[in-house]
Amino acid sequence: MSERFGTTNERTLKLRFHTQTAGVSLTVQQPLNNIVRVAIQALAGVLGGTQSLHTDAYDEALALPTDRAALIALRTQQIIAEETGVANTIDPLGGSYFIEALTEKMEEGALDYFRKIDAMGGMVAAIEKGFPQREIQDSAYQYQKAVERGEQVIVGVNKYAMTDEPAEVPTLVIDESVRTHQIERLEQTRTTRDSGAVANALEKLKLAAHNEENTMPATIETVRAYATLGEICSALRDVYGVYEEPAF
């Protein structure tokens, strides 16, 4: 931050980051294996110094998490925090040659991407050229090929698979009454809110967007007036249009 952007504010020099375990690594096959995957990933995040952590539930490859699965995800964090002792030492892996070497490799890879993006004219220009989209697609393609060739092992999927899968894991089923209830709440809000205040706030939001101003204050005002998310998006859509990702 200091070298690239010249900041002198100490707060902007602090690396604060949130960690979420890799939902993409969760498998439908033998889903209880996901508990182990999440625990290892969460521990890695804590060892890396994360300030905030989200642990995926083991059944999220199947549906929204059940209460039981969500509780196990919570207990995973609590066991790491209370039983392992890893949170008692600042940077417990500091000085490890292997970790430092991986960190340097990751840093150089990130800086290489920054250089490529800067050469394209910045991130917006890179997106318009489809660069990050292609990189993500290619990475996913190469990963899937490695899985299918058996080079990337996924336990229970392409190695140690079982012909007779264990009993089905119970999944969360959302009752249709929730949808009905939410529609009723929405209609009640629209009936009782000040329609004039909503319309005025939405117009202010459009004006801010049109003038290329910071839209956050105007957005907050629309929310306080009880404008719906759909109405806010529609107001911005009137100014910005709808983004269509270029095909390459």
C-alpha positions as CSV (number, residue, x, y, z in Angstrom):
1,M,0.0,0.0,0.0
2,S,2.8,2.4,0.8
3,E,4.9,1.6,-2.3
4,R,2.1,1.3,-4.8
5,F,-0.4,3.9,-3.5
6,G,1.8,6.1,-1.3
7,T,-0.4,5.8,1.8
8,T,0.8,7.1,5.1
9,N,-2.2,6.1,7.1
10,E,-1.3,3.2,9.5
11,R,-4.8,1.7,9.3
12,T,-4.5,1.2,5.5
13,L,-1.2,-0.6,6.0
14,K,-2.8,-3.3,8.2
15,L,-3.7,-6.5,6.4
16,R,-7.1,-7.5,7.8
17,F,-8.7,-10.5,6.1
18,H,-11.5,-12.9,6.3
19,T,-11.2,-16.6,5.5
20,Q,-13.9,-18.9,4.3
21,T,-13.2,-22.6,3.8
22,A,-13.4,-23.8,0.2
23,G,-16.9,-24.7,-0.7
24,V,-15.6,-25.9,-4.1
25,S,-13.8,-28.7,-2.3
26,L,-16.9,-30.1,-0.8
27,T,-18.1,-33.4,-2.3
28,V,-21.5,-35.0,-2.7
29,Q,-19.9,-38.4,-2.4
30,Q,-19.2,-39.4,1.2
31,P,-20.2,-35.9,2.4
32,L,-19.0,-36.6,6.0
33,N,-15.5,-36.5,4.6
34,N,-16.2,-32.7,4.2
35,I,-16.0,-32.3,8.0
36,V,-12.3,-33.2,7.8
37,R,-11.6,-31.0,4.8
38,V,-13.2,-28.0,6.5
39,A,-11.3,-28.6,9.7
40,I,-8.0,-28.7,7.9
41,Q,-8.8,-25.6,5.8
42,A,-10.0,-23.7,8.9
43,L,-6.8,-24.6,10.8
44,A,-4.8,-23.3,7.8
45,G,-6.7,-20.0,8.0
46,V,-6.0,-19.6,11.7
47,L,-2.3,-20.5,11.3
48,G,-2.2,-17.8,8.6
49,G,-3.5,-15.2,11.0
50,T,-7.1,-14.6,9.8
51,Q,-9.1,-12.2,11.8
52,S,-12.5,-13.7,10.7
53,L,-13.4,-17.2,9.8
54,H,-16.4,-18.9,8.2
55,T,-16.5,-22.7,8.1
56,D,-18.7,-24.4,5.5
57,A,-21.1,-27.1,6.6
58,Y,-20.4,-30.7,5.4
59,D,-23.8,-30.9,3.6
60,E,-23.5,-27.7,1.5
61,A,-22.6,-29.6,-1.6
62,L,-26.2,-31.1,-1.3
63,A,-28.3,-28.2,-0.1
64,L,-28.4,-25.4,2.4
65,P,-27.0,-26.6,5.7
66,T,-29.1,-28.3,8.3
67,D,-29.0,-27.1,11.9
68,R,-26.9,-30.2,12.8
69,A,-24.4,-29.5,10.0
70,A,-24.2,-25.8,10.9
71,L,-23.5,-26.7,14.5
72,I,-20.6,-29.0,13.5
73,A,-19.2,-26.2,11.4
74,L,-19.3,-23.9,14.5
75,R,-17.8,-26.6,16.8
76,T,-15.0,-27.0,14.3
77,Q,-14.0,-23.3,14.9
78,Q,-14.5,-23.7,18.7
79,I,-12.3,-26.8,18.9
80,I,-9.5,-25.0,16.9
81,A,-9.8,-22.0,19.2
82,E,-10.1,-23.7,22.5
83,E,-8.4,-27.1,22.2
84,T,-5.5,-26.8,19.8
85,G,-3.6,-23.9,21.3
86,V,-2.7,-22.5,17.8
87,A,-4.4,-19.2,18.6
88,N,-2.1,-18.6,21.6
89,T,0.9,-17.7,19.5
90,I,1.3,-15.0,16.9
91,D,2.4,-16.4,13.6
92,P,3.1,-19.9,14.8
93,L,4.5,-20.9,11.4
94,G,6.8,-17.9,11.1
95,G,10.3,-18.8,10.0
96,S,9.3,-22.1,8.4
97,Y,11.3,-22.4,5.2
98,F,8.5,-24.3,3.4
99,I,5.8,-21.7,4.4
100,E,8.0,-18.8,3.6
101,A,8.9,-20.3,0.2
102,L,5.2,-20.8,-0.6
103,T,4.5,-17.3,0.5
104,E,7.1,-15.8,-1.8
105,K,5.9,-17.9,-4.7
106,M,2.3,-16.7,-4.1
107,E,3.5,-13.1,-3.7
108,E,5.4,-13.2,-7.0
109,G,2.4,-14.8,-8.8
110,A,0.1,-12.0,-7.5
111,L,2.5,-9.3,-8.5
112,D,2.8,-10.9,-12.0
113,Y,-1.0,-10.6,-12.3
114,F,-0.9,-7.0,-11.1
115,R,1.6,-6.2,-13.8
116,K,-0.5,-7.8,-16.5
117,I,-3.6,-6.0,-15.4
118,D,-1.9,-2.7,-15.2
119,A,-0.6,-3.2,-18.8
120,M,-4.2,-3.7,-19.9
121,G,-5.2,-0.4,-18.4
122,G,-6.5,-1.6,-15.0
123,M,-9.1,-4.1,-13.7
124,V,-12.1,-2.6,-15.5
125,A,-10.3,-2.8,-18.8
126,A,-9.1,-6.3,-18.0
127,I,-12.7,-7.4,-17.3
128,E,-13.9,-5.8,-20.5
129,K,-11.3,-7.9,-22.4
130,G,-12.3,-11.0,-20.6
131,F,-9.0,-11.6,-19.0
132,P,-10.0,-12.7,-15.4
133,Q,-12.9,-14.7,-16.8
134,R,-10.6,-16.6,-19.1
135,E,-8.1,-17.2,-16.3
136,I,-10.8,-18.6,-14.0
137,Q,-12.3,-20.8,-16.7
138,D,-8.9,-22.1,-17.7
139,S,-7.9,-22.9,-14.1
140,A,-11.2,-24.7,-13.5
141,Y,-10.7,-26.7,-16.8
142,Q,-7.1,-27.7,-15.9
143,Y,-8.2,-28.7,-12.4
144,Q,-11.1,-30.9,-13.7
145,K,-8.7,-32.6,-16.2
146,A,-6.3,-33.3,-13.4
147,V,-9.1,-34.8,-11.4
148,E,-10.3,-37.0,-14.3
149,R,-6.7,-38.2,-14.9
150,G,-6.3,-39.0,-11.2
151,E,-3.5,-36.5,-10.8
152,Q,-5.5,-34.5,-8.3
153,V,-6.9,-36.9,-5.8
154,I,-10.3,-36.4,-4.2
155,V,-10.9,-39.0,-1.6
156,G,-14.2,-40.7,-2.1
157,V,-14.6,-39.4,-5.7
158,N,-11.7,-40.6,-7.8
159,K,-9.9,-42.6,-5.1
160,Y,-11.3,-44.7,-2.3
161,A,-14.7,-44.5,-3.9
162,M,-17.4,-46.8,-2.6
163,T,-19.8,-48.8,-4.8
164,D,-22.3,-48.8,-1.9
165,E,-22.5,-45.2,-0.6
166,P,-23.4,-44.8,3.1
167,A,-26.9,-43.9,4.1
168,E,-28.2,-40.6,2.7
169,V,-27.3,-37.5,4.7
170,P,-30.5,-35.6,5.7
171,T,-30.8,-32.3,3.9
172,L,-32.6,-29.1,4.7
173,V,-35.9,-28.6,3.0
174,I,-37.3,-25.1,2.9
175,D,-41.1,-25.1,3.4
176,E,-43.0,-23.2,0.7
177,S,-44.8,-21.3,3.5
178,V,-41.6,-19.3,3.9
179,R,-42.1,-17.8,0.4
180,T,-45.7,-17.0,1.1
181,H,-44.7,-15.3,4.4
182,Q,-42.0,-13.2,2.8
183,I,-44.4,-12.0,0.1
184,E,-46.9,-11.0,2.7
185,R,-44.3,-9.1,4.6
186,L,-43.2,-7.3,1.4
187,E,-46.7,-6.3,0.6
188,Q,-47.3,-5.0,4.1
189,T,-44.1,-2.9,3.9
190,R,-45.2,-1.5,0.5
191,T,-48.6,-0.6,2.0
192,T,-47.4,1.1,5.1
193,R,-44.3,2.9,3.9
194,D,-44.2,6.5,2.7
195,S,-44.4,6.1,-1.1
196,G,-43.4,9.7,-1.8
197,A,-40.2,9.3,0.3
198,V,-39.3,6.1,-1.5
199,A,-39.8,7.7,-4.9
200,N,-37.7,10.7,-3.8
201,A,-34.9,8.6,-2.5
202,L,-34.8,6.5,-5.6
203,E,-34.5,9.6,-7.8
204,K,-31.6,10.9,-5.6
205,L,-29.9,7.5,-6.2
206,K,-30.4,7.8,-9.9
207,L,-29.0,11.3,-9.9
208,A,-26.0,10.3,-7.9
209,A,-25.3,7.4,-10.3
210,H,-25.8,9.6,-13.3
211,N,-23.4,12.2,-11.9
212,E,-20.8,9.5,-11.2
213,E,-20.9,10.3,-7.4
214,N,-20.5,8.0,-4.5
215,T,-23.9,6.1,-4.5
216,M,-23.6,4.7,-1.0
217,P,-25.2,7.7,0.9
218,A,-28.1,7.7,-1.5
219,T,-28.4,3.9,-1.3
220,I,-28.6,4.1,2.5
221,E,-31.3,6.7,2.2
222,T,-33.4,4.5,0.0
223,V,-33.0,1.6,2.4
224,R,-34.1,3.9,5.3
225,A,-37.2,4.8,3.2
226,Y,-37.9,1.0,2.9
227,A,-37.2,0.8,-0.8
228,T,-36.9,-2.8,-1.8
229,L,-33.7,-4.4,-3.2
230,G,-35.5,-4.8,-6.5
231,E,-36.4,-1.2,-6.7
232,I,-32.9,-0.1,-5.8
233,C,-31.4,-2.3,-8.5
234,S,-34.0,-1.1,-11.0
235,A,-33.0,2.5,-10.3
236,L,-29.4,1.8,-10.9
237,R,-30.2,-0.3,-14.0
238,D,-31.9,2.7,-15.5
239,V,-28.6,4.6,-15.4
240,Y,-26.0,1.9,-15.9
241,G,-27.9,-0.6,-18.0
242,V,-27.3,-4.3,-17.7
243,Y,-23.8,-5.7,-17.9
244,E,-23.3,-8.5,-20.4
245,E,-20.1,-10.4,-20.2
246,P,-18.3,-10.5,-23.5
247,A,-18.0,-13.9,-25.1
248,F,-14.4,-15.0,-26.1
